[in-house]
């Protein structure tokens, strides 16, 4: 998990708290191998599918017509 903390420039406590929420909601699965914690998306969970769709939409460039309609 320290790699994840470093990559997203956060604190261990914040990352751990958010991972616990995601695991409780069934969005991720965690497995422990000694001191290593592996995190995997639970792609079968409908919440995960919705979250991935939203993230995909947010990652798309905004067209000029969308920019104008939001003002």
C-alpha positions as CSV (number, residue, x, y, z in Angstrom):
1,X,0.0,0.0,0.0
2,X,3.0,2.3,0.4
3,X,3.4,2.4,-3.3
4,X,-0.2,3.5,-3.7
5,X,0.2,6.2,-1.1
6,X,3.3,7.5,-2.9
7,X,1.7,7.4,-6.4
8,X,-1.4,9.4,-5.4
9,X,0.6,11.7,-3.0
10,X,-1.6,11.0,0.0
11,X,-1.2,9.7,3.5
12,X,-1.4,6.1,4.6
13,X,-4.4,6.8,6.8
14,X,-6.4,8.5,4.0
15,X,-5.6,5.7,1.5
16,X,-6.4,3.0,4.1
17,X,-9.8,4.7,5.0
18,X,-10.8,5.0,1.4
19,X,-9.8,1.4,0.6
20,X,-11.9,0.2,3.5
21,X,-14.9,2.1,2.2
22,X,-14.4,0.7,-1.3
23,X,-14.0,-2.8,0.1
24,X,-17.1,-2.4,2.3
25,X,-19.1,-1.4,-0.8
26,X,-17.7,-4.4,-2.7
27,X,-16.0,-2.2,-5.3
28,X,-12.6,-3.7,-4.5
29,X,-11.3,-7.0,-3.2
30,X,-8.1,-7.3,-1.1
31,X,-5.8,-10.2,-0.6
32,X,-2.9,-10.4,1.8
33,X,0.3,-12.2,1.0
34,X,2.4,-11.8,4.1
35,X,3.1,-8.0,4.4
36,X,1.9,-7.4,0.8
37,X,-1.7,-6.3,0.3
38,X,-3.0,-6.9,-3.3
39,X,-6.0,-4.8,-4.4
40,X,-8.3,-5.8,-7.2
41,X,-11.4,-4.1,-8.8
42,X,-14.5,-6.2,-8.4
43,X,-15.7,-5.7,-11.9
44,X,-18.8,-7.8,-11.4
45,X,-20.2,-5.4,-8.8
46,X,-22.8,-3.0,-10.4
47,X,-21.4,-0.1,-8.3
48,X,-17.9,-0.7,-9.9
49,X,-19.4,-0.7,-13.4
50,X,-21.2,2.6,-12.7
51,X,-18.1,4.1,-11.2
52,X,-16.0,3.1,-14.2
53,X,-18.6,4.6,-16.6
54,X,-18.5,7.9,-14.7
55,X,-14.7,8.0,-14.7
56,X,-14.7,7.3,-18.4
57,X,-17.1,10.1,-19.0
58,X,-15.0,12.5,-16.9
59,X,-11.9,11.5,-18.9
60,X,-13.4,12.5,-22.3
61,X,-12.6,15.9,-23.8
62,X,-15.5,18.3,-23.6
63,X,-16.7,19.3,-27.1
64,X,-17.4,23.0,-27.9
65,X,-21.1,22.4,-28.0
66,X,-21.0,20.9,-24.5
67,X,-19.0,23.9,-23.2
68,X,-21.5,26.3,-24.6
69,X,-24.6,24.5,-23.2
70,X,-23.2,24.5,-19.7
71,X,-23.1,28.3,-19.5
